[in-house]
Amino acid sequence: MNLIKNKEFGGERPLFAQHDLRLENITITDGESGIKQCQNMEATGCKFYGKYPWWHVDGARIDNCYFAEGSRSAIWYTNDLSMRDCVIDGPKFFREMKNVELENVTINDADETFWKVDGLRIKNVKLHDGTYPFMFSKNIFVDGLESDSKYVFQYCKDVEIHHAKILTKDAFWECENITIYDSVLDGEYLAWHSKNVRLVNCHLAGEQLLCYVDNLVLENCTFDKACDRIFEYSTVQASIHGYIENIKNPTSGHIVADSIGSITIDENVRQPANCIIEKR
């Protein structure tokens, strides 16, 4: 592998069509598409300021690097990417990609990040601000995520999440095959119109959670006292620890809780309308 270190590059496509190249302490300044149409690239201790600096790269490793606010839409169409110990201040990262791994990465403007990624593994990642991260992505594994971005995980498939703290709204909308363990999910309208959703040892907060869900399973979960109108029009199997404020019009299934504030079953309930709701 060839080595370039301690240099600056600017303008248009300064490292176009390179391959088998390691970059150390490189700065990509102004211009566009600093690294494009490349193969087998490594970068460590580098800084990226220009737009679109990392497109169409097959085989990439990025460690201890910084992506400035101006490096928007920086990494697209790049397959087999590994990124560790990086800070990203630019929006709209990681689009139309396959096989992406991130560890110890902070994204300070997560607007429209992780779109149409197939095969995403993240560990100890922080997302801040922005809207719609993870949209249209699939085959996702998460171990350690902190996020206050809005509308996370929409239109996703085959997602497994561990040890997450997600503050948002409209999360996991129209998703399929979602399993979440040991996490805190705080925000309204969680998982509406989704299918095959399983929550294990999770704490939930927000209004009108888990409605219109087909095949919803909760195991050993807890709810904030302010949660109400839960499970409306869902098919659900739920084991709830502690108190739940209000359950409204579940379609079918079995719900068990330690304490229930109120149950609303009215003329708008959907058939078969045979959900069993009981206290321990």
C-alpha positions in Angstrom: 0.0 0.0 0.0 1.4 3.4 -1.0 1.6 6.2 1.6 0.9 9.9 1.4 1.3 12.0 4.6 1.4 15.5 6.0 0.0 17.2 2.8 -3.0 19.4 1.8 -5.2 18.9 -1.3 -7.8 21.2 -2.7 -9.6 21.9 -6.0 -11.5 19.3 -8.0 -10.8 15.6 -7.6 -7.2 15.8 -6.4 -7.1 12.0 -5.5 -9.4 10.7 -8.3 -9.2 7.0 -9.2 -6.5 6.1 -6.7 -6.1 2.6 -5.2 -4.2 0.9 -2.5 -3.4 4.2 -0.8 -2.9 5.1 2.9 -3.4 8.8 3.9 -1.9 10.0 7.1 -2.5 13.6 8.5 -3.9 14.7 5.1 -6.2 17.8 4.8 -8.7 18.1 2.0 -9.5 21.8 1.9 -11.8 23.4 -0.6 -13.2 22.1 -3.8 -15.3 18.9 -4.4 -14.8 15.2 -4.6 -11.3 15.0 -3.0 -11.4 11.2 -3.0 -13.5 9.6 -5.7 -13.8 6.5 -7.7 -11.1 4.8 -5.6 -10.3 1.3 -4.3 -8.8 0.0 -1.1 -8.2 3.3 0.7 -7.2 4.1 4.3 -7.2 7.4 6.1 -6.0 8.2 9.6 -5.6 11.5 11.4 -7.1 13.4 8.4 -9.3 16.4 8.1 -12.0 17.0 5.5 -13.4 20.5 4.7 -14.5 20.4 1.1 -17.8 19.0 -0.3 -18.3 15.3 -1.3 -14.8 14.2 -0.3 -15.4 10.4 -0.3 -17.6 9.0 -3.1 -17.6 5.8 -5.0 -14.9 4.0 -3.0 -14.8 0.2 -2.7 -13.0 -0.8 0.4 -12.3 2.0 2.9 -11.0 2.4 6.4 -11.2 5.8 8.2 -9.8 6.2 11.7 -9.4 9.3 13.9 -10.5 11.7 11.3 -12.6 14.9 11.3 -15.3 15.9 8.8 -16.1 19.6 9.1 -19.5 21.2 8.5 -18.7 22.0 4.9 -18.0 18.4 4.1 -21.7 17.8 3.6 -22.8 14.6 1.8 -19.3 13.4 2.3 -19.5 9.6 2.0 -21.9 8.2 -0.6 -21.8 5.1 -2.8 -18.9 3.7 -0.8 -19.1 0.0 0.0 -17.2 -2.0 2.6 -16.4 1.0 4.9 -15.0 0.8 8.4 -14.9 4.0 10.5 -13.6 4.4 14.0 -13.0 7.2 16.5 -14.2 10.0 14.2 -16.1 13.3 14.6 -18.5 14.4 11.9 -20.0 17.9 11.8 -21.5 17.7 8.3 -25.0 16.5 7.4 -26.2 13.9 4.9 -23.5 11.3 5.4 -23.6 7.6 4.3 -26.0 7.2 1.4 -26.6 4.3 -1.0 -24.0 2.0 0.6 -23.4 -1.6 1.6 -21.5 -3.1 4.5 -20.8 -0.1 6.8 -19.2 -0.3 10.3 -18.9 2.6 12.7 -17.4 2.5 16.2 -16.9 5.4 18.6 -18.2 8.0 16.1 -20.0 11.3 16.9 -22.2 12.9 14.3 -23.2 16.4 15.3 -25.6 17.1 12.4 -27.3 13.8 11.7 -29.7 15.3 9.1 -30.6 12.7 6.5 -27.8 10.4 7.5 -27.6 6.6 6.8 -30.1 6.6 3.9 -30.4 3.4 1.9 -27.6 1.5 3.7 -27.7 -2.3 3.4 -25.6 -3.9 6.1 -24.9 -1.4 8.9 -23.2 -2.2 12.2 -22.7 0.6 14.7 -21.1 0.5 18.2 -21.0 3.5 20.6 -22.3 6.0 18.2 -23.8 9.4 19.0 -26.3 11.3 16.8 -27.2 14.9 17.4 -29.8 17.1 15.7 -31.1 16.6 12.2 -34.1 14.6 10.8 -34.7 11.1 9.4 -31.5 9.3 10.1 -31.5 5.6 9.0 -34.3 6.0 6.5 -34.8 3.2 4.0 -31.9 1.2 5.5 -31.9 -2.5 6.3 -29.9 -5.2 8.0 -28.8 -3.0 10.9 -27.1 -4.1 14.1 -26.6 -1.5 16.9 -24.8 -1.9 20.2 -24.7 1.5 21.9 -26.5 4.5 20.4 -27.4 7.9 21.8 -29.6 10.0 19.6 -31.7 13.2 19.9 -32.4 13.4 16.2 -36.0 13.5 15.0 -37.8 10.7 13.1 -35.2 8.0 13.4 -35.4 4.6 11.8 -38.3 5.1 9.3 -39.0 2.5 6.5 -36.3 0.2 7.9 -36.1 -3.6 7.8 -34.3 -6.2 9.8 -33.0 -4.1 12.7 -31.5 -5.3 16.0 -30.6 -2.7 18.7 -29.0 -3.0 22.1 -28.2 -0.4 24.7 -29.7 2.6 23.0 -31.0 5.9 24.4 -33.2 7.5 21.8 -35.0 10.8 22.3 -37.2 11.5 19.3 -40.7 11.3 17.8 -42.2 9.2 15.1 -39.4 6.6 15.5 -39.5 3.2 13.7 -42.4 4.2 11.5 -43.4 1.7 8.8 -40.6 -0.7 9.7 -40.4 -4.5 9.6 -38.6 -7.0 11.8 -37.4 -4.7 14.6 -35.9 -6.1 17.9 -34.7 -3.7 20.6 -33.1 -4.8 23.9 -32.2 -2.9 27.1 -33.0 0.6 25.7 -34.8 3.8 26.5 -37.2 5.1 23.8 -38.6 8.5 24.5 -41.0 10.2 22.0 -44.5 10.2 20.6 -46.0 7.8 18.1 -43.4 5.1 18.4 -43.5 2.4 15.7 -46.8 3.2 14.1 -47.7 1.1 11.0 -44.8 -1.3 11.6 -44.7 -5.1 11.5 -42.9 -7.7 13.7 -41.7 -5.4 16.5 -40.2 -6.9 19.7 -39.1 -4.8 22.7 -37.2 -6.5 25.5 -36.3 -4.9 28.8 -37.0 -1.4 27.4 -38.3 1.8 29.1 -40.8 3.8 27.0 -42.0 7.4 27.2 -44.3 9.5 25.1 -47.9 9.6 23.9 -49.8 7.2 21.7 -47.0 4.7 21.5 -47.1 1.4 19.5 -50.3 1.9 17.5 -51.2 0.2 14.2 -48.5 -2.4 14.8 -48.9 -5.9 13.4 -47.3 -8.6 15.6 -46.0 -6.5 18.5 -44.2 -8.2 21.5 -43.1 -6.5 24.7 -41.1 -8.5 27.3 -40.3 -7.0 30.7 -40.9 -3.4 29.6 -41.8 -0.3 31.6 -43.7 2.9 30.8 -43.5 6.5 32.0 -46.7 7.5 33.9 -47.5 10.1 31.3 -47.9 7.5 28.5 -51.5 7.1 27.3 -53.5 5.7 24.4 -51.1 2.8 24.0 -51.6 -0.1 21.6 -54.5 1.4 19.6 -55.3 -0.9 16.6 -52.3 -3.2 17.3 -52.0 -7.0 17.7 -49.9 -7.4 20.8 -48.4 -9.7 23.3 -47.1 -7.6 26.2 -45.6 -8.2 29.7 -45.4 -4.8 31.4 -43.7 -4.1 34.7 -45.1 -1.4 36.9 -47.9 1.0 35.9 -49.4 1.9 32.5 -51.7 4.9 32.3 -54.1 4.0 29.5 -54.6 1.2 27.0 -56.8 2.0 24.1 -58.5 -0.3 21.6 -55.9 -3.0 20.9 -57.2 -5.3 18.1 -56.1 -8.7 19.6 -53.6 -10.4 21.8 -52.8 -10.5 25.5 -51.5 -7.7 27.8 -50.4 -8.1 31.4 -49.3 -5.3 33.7 -48.8 -4.8 37.4 -51.1 -1.8 37.4 -53.4 -0.2 34.8 -54.8 3.3 35.1 -57.6 2.9 32.6 -58.7 0.8 29.6 -60.6 2.3 26.7 -62.6 -0.1 24.5 -65.1 1.8 22.5 -67.2 1.5 19.3 -64.1 2.2 17.2 -62.2 -0.9 18.2 -61.2 -3.2 15.3 -62.2 -6.8 15.0 -61.7 -9.4 16.2 -61.5 -7.1 19.3 -60.6 -10.0 21.5 -57.5 -8.7 23.3 -57.2 -10.0 26.9 -56.0 -7.3 29.3 -55.3 -8.2 32.9 -53.4 -7.3 36.0 -50.9 -9.5 37.7 
